Amino acid sequence: MNYSYVAYTEGKKMVKGKLAAIDEKAAIDMLTTVGYHVVSIKPETRLLPDLSRFLQAPVKKEALVLFSRQLALLLEAGVGIISALELLQAQTSDKTLKTVLSKVIDDLRAGRSFSAALAQHQYAFPPIYSRMIGVGEHTGALESVLRSLADHIERELTAMGKLKQALMYPALVALMTVVVGAVMIFVLLPPVTKMFSALGGKLPITTRLLISSMDLVMDYGLYLIVGLVGLLALLFLFFRTSRGRYIRDSILLRIPMLGRLLHLTELARCCRNLALLFRSGLPMTEVIKLTTQATGNAVIVEALKQVEYDMMRGRGLSAPMRQRKVFLPLMVEMTKVGEETGALDETLTVVAENFQIEADRRTQTVLGMIEPVMTIIIGGAVGFLALSVFMPIYGALQLVK
C-alpha cells in the first residue's frame, strides 16, 4: 500500500513524500530508520490504480542491472552518491531511467534518503529494490546490496529468456490451432451439420458440445466478457488490501512446483538480508525489522513479525522460527547453530546459497515441463476439433450409402 507522509530531518528540514509499505507501522519504521521524524502519515485511498505509471515506459531490466553494478563500482571508488547518479544519468541510454534519475537526484538534494527517493518511482524501481537499498543504507553495505540486486535481476532475466524460448514452439502451434480451428468451426462445420441433419442422422457428442459452446458464446458473449472483467477488477482491488495480499501469497506458495520455487527464492533473499544486517552489528530486533521491510511475500512478512514479537520476549531467533512452518528445517537448524557459535551471518549465507541452488534447479525443471505440457493441451484441443468436424462427415457418408 502507498502512504503519504510529512516528516522532518535531523536538520529540522520539513519533507513530504510517498512510499510503499506493507502497513502503516512498517511505513513509519522505514522513515524512522532513514532518520526522518514523522509528523503525519496516511494511506492513499484510490479505488483505481494510478494510471500515470502505466503511461510511463518501463525501465529495461538490462539497464537496471547495468545501473546497479556501475553505481556499486562508483561508490566503492569513493564517488559521492549524487555525483555518481549524475554520471550514470549522463551516460545511460534508457530514456525512462534518465528521467527518473533526474528526479531522484533532486530528491537527494532536498534531503531525502536514496531509498525514499527510489520508492517514488515504482514503475522504474520495484518496491523490493528500494527496500533493499534501505537495508544497504542502514548497514553501510550499499555496494554489496546493489550487486545482490543486480544478480537477482539477472537471474530473473535468464529465467524469462528460457521461458520465452520454451514457449516459442507451443505458441506458434497454438496460433496455427486457433486459425485452423476457426476455419473448421465457421466454414466447414455449418454445412456439414446441416447436411447430416437433413439425412436424419444424430450428431456425435463432441460435435453437439462444440455447437452448444459456440451458441453460448454467441448469445451471451458480451455478458461473459463483462462478468469476467468485473471479477478481475474485484480481485485486483481485493489483492491490494493487506488481507488480500496474504491470501494471494498463501495460494502462490501452495501451487505445485511453482510454490516451492517462490518459497525458496524468497527465503534465500531473507537469509541474505539477515546475514548482511547481522554482520553490520545491528541489534537483532532491528535486523528482523529491516528484513521484514525488504521481504516481498506477505506470508513470510507475517511470520517474521511473529518471530520479532517472540524474540523481544527473550525466546531467541531459532525457537520462534521452529514454530512457523514457512521457515524450512534447514534454515531453522542452521540459525540455531549460528546462534550457538556466534557465526549467524556465515550459517545464514550457507543457507541462502543452498536455497538458491535448489531454486535454480527447480526453475530448470519447471521450464523443461512447459513445452510438453503445452503440446499435450494443444494436441487435445486439435483432436477434439477434428473429431467434432470429421465425424459428422464420416457419418454422412455412411448414411448416403
Secondary structure, DSSP 8 states (H G I E B T S, - for coil): -EEEEEEE-TT--EEEEEEE-SSHHHHHHHHHHTT-EEEEEEE---SS--THHHHS----HHHHHHHHHHHHHHHHTT--HHHHHHHHHHH---HHHHHHHHHHHHHHHTT--HHHHHTT-TTTS-HHHHHHHHHHHHHT-HHHHHHHHHHHHHHHHHHHHHHHHHHHHHHHHHHHHHHHHHHIIIIIHHHHHHHHHHTT----HHHHHHHHHHHHHHHHHHHHHHHHHHHHHHHHHHTTSHHHHHHHHHHHHHSTTHHHHHHHHHHHHHHHHHHHHHHTT--HHHHHHHHHHT---HHHHHHHHHHHHHHHTT--SHHHHHT-TTS-HHHHHHHHHHHHHT-HHHHHHHHHHHHHHHHHHHHHHHHHHHHHHHHHHHHHHHHHHHHHHHHHHHHHHHHH-
